[in-house]
C-alpha cells in the first residue's frame, strides 16, 4: 500500500512536470524584443535589387514632412534612418533634408522656400504646384531620364493607372513622377446586410429594381426581429458623397455620374447635369417618402450614420470596398451575426452599371531645374518599386517598412519616395483567394498570411468577428467586385488636370447648389428643381467650365 | 481498509459505449460537415451568407439530436452505475446542453438574456459553449479519477482525460484572445491559430473516445474478476 502511494506521488509529479512542459510550449515562439538601431551593415543578407550606385556619392537636398504620429527607433531620426542609410550606402545618394515640417504646413513652407530662391533638389508637389512651378521654369524635364532609367517594375506601377503618368505630363513632357495609389479604391460598391437578406429569404440584388424592393422589405418587414418598425432600407449622409453611405453608387445604377467628367458624343460632359440624374432622384424621393431613407438624413454626418449602423437599423449603403473596417464593423456591437456582403452596382436596365471613381494621384515628385542628377530620383523610385512593391521577402519588407516587434514605428514615413501599386489590393486578393482554395498559405507574405488565418478563423472556428476580412478580401468579397470594376464596370473621371480658371472660381458655388438641389428633391420638392438647377448651372459658369474642360481635353487626350 | 474495485457499469456497459460513440460521432460529424462547408466557402463555391445559414441549420439540428441522446445516455449511465461513478455521470449529463447551445448560444446570450456583446459576441458565445461542455466533463473525469472503487486503468485514463478536456476547451479560447486582442498580426500566433482550428474539432471527439476507452477498460476489468467475486462486486454495486 505504501509502495502504491509512493508510486502515485511520483506519477502525479510526472503529470505536473508534463503540464508545466506543455504550458512552456504554449508560449509564443518569439518573444517581442525592443527593436535596436542596426549595427554593421544593416542591408547584408537582404535580397535587394539595387540600381547603379553613384561613385563618388552625390548630394541631394530635399524636404520632408514628419507629423506627431511618426515614431523612430532608438538612435534614429529623420536625418539618419534606414532610408537615408540605404540611399547613401546602396545608391550613393546622400539625402539631406533642408527642412522638416508637419504635413499641414508643407505647402506654405514650400512656397516660402521657393519664393526665397531656395529650391530643393528633389521635392513633392501637388497638381497645382506642378503646373505653377513648371510654368515658372523651376522643374527639370524628366522625360529622358525616365525613359533611360525607369525599371520594368517602375513602369508597371506607373502605368497600372492609365492617367497617372499623364497627370505628371505637361506639354508632352514628364515633369513629375506621380505618387500612385489605388484609384479604384474610391469606386462605389453596394453593401447589403446579408443576414437580413437570408432572414427574409431575399435573393442577392441584380438590378436597381431589386435594390428598391430590398430597401422596401428591410423597412417594412422588421429584419432585426425586435417587432418595432425601426429599420431603414438605405443609409445616406447629409454630405451625399464620399466613401461612406453616399449616393454616387445609387446614381451610377441609373447611369448617372454626378461630380465627374466623362465622354459623351466625343465631348466631355459634367455628370451632375445630365438627364440620367432625373430618374435616380425620383427613385430616391419615393424611398424617402416611404421611410426607406432616414427622415433626418439631411442633418446626419458620418458619425451619426455610424451610430445608426452600430444600432443595426440600416440594411444597405453605397460605399467603398473597405467599409467593413469602418463603419460596418460596428453593426456587430448588437448582433454578432451581422454580416454585410458587397455587390457590384446593379443597373436600372440591361446595360451593366459602372462605378465612377477618381484618380488617386494627387502628388508628384519633382527635380529642380539645373540639378545635375535628375536621374537620381528615378533610381530612388526604382529602389522602392523593385524592392518594396516587387518583393514579398518578409525580412526585406520588415527592414524598410517596419515589423511586428515595433508596430507603431512605420519606417516608410522617413522617405518622400513612397508609391503604392494601384492594383495591389486586387493582386493580393487573388493570391489570398488562391491560397484559401488550396488551403495553403505558404506562398503568402506575412501580412497576407495573417489575413488568411483570420478568414480561416471565420470559416473553421466560427469566429464571426472575422467577417470583416471575409467580406473584403475573402471569396466573393469586395475586392472581387473591384476587379470587375477595373475590368469593365468602372468609369474614371476623365478630367485630371488642375482646376480651370472658371472652375476654380465658380465650382464651389455650383457644387453647393447641386447638393442643396439633391437634398430638396429627395425630401419632396418637385423634380422641376432639378431642371432649374441644370439651367442655373450652365448660366452661372457651367457653360464656360465645359468649354475650358474640353479645351484641356484636346491637349490631354 | 481499501474498498474493492467495481466496474463502471453494473451489468451491461452498453450505455457507456453508446455515450462515447454518440459523443465521438457527433464530434466527427460536425467536424466533417464544418470542413466540407468551409471548404466550399473558402473556394468561393458558396457565399459566406449561404455558408453561415447552412452551417447554423446543421448545427442546430445535429446539436439538438445529439444533446437529447447524450442527456438520455448520461442518465442511463448514472442509473446503471454506483457510487462516485453515478455522481460523475449525473454531473456529466449537464454537458449534453453544449451541443444544443452550438448555433444557438448567440441568440440565447445576447437576445434572450440581453448580455452585451463587447464586439466579441461569437467569441463569448463559443467560450460559454465550451465551458458548458468542459466543466461538467472535467468534474466527471475528476470524480472517476478520484473514485476508489473505480478500476485503476479507468482512473488513469480519467486523469489524462481531464487535461484533454481542458486543453481542447481552453486552448482555442486562449489563441482567439491572443489573435484578436493581445497580439494581432503576430506570425507565431498565426501558427497557433492553425493548430487551434484542428484542436476545436477534437473538442467532442477526444472525450467521446475517452468514454469508449473507459467502457472497454471497465469491461475488461469485469471479465477479469472470478465469477464469485464478480457477482459479489455486482451485488455490492447494486446494494449501494
Interface residues (C-beta under 8 A of the other chain):
Chain A: X1 X15 X19 X22 X26 X28 X29 X30 X194 X195 X197 X198 X204 X332 X333 X334 X335 X336 X337 X339 X341 X404 X407 X433 X436 X437 X439 X446 X447 X449 X450 X453 X454 X455 X456 X457 X458 X459 X460 X461 X462 X463 X464 X465 X466 X467 X470 X471 X474 X475 X476
Chain B: X2 X34 X35 X37 X38 X39 X41 X42 X43 X44 X47 X48 X49 X51 X52 X53 X106 X110 X117 X119 X120 X121 X122 X123 X125 X126 X159 X163 X167 X171 X172 X174 X176 X178 X179 X180 X183 X184 X185 X186 X187 X188 X189 X190 X191 X192 X193 X194 X196 X197 X200
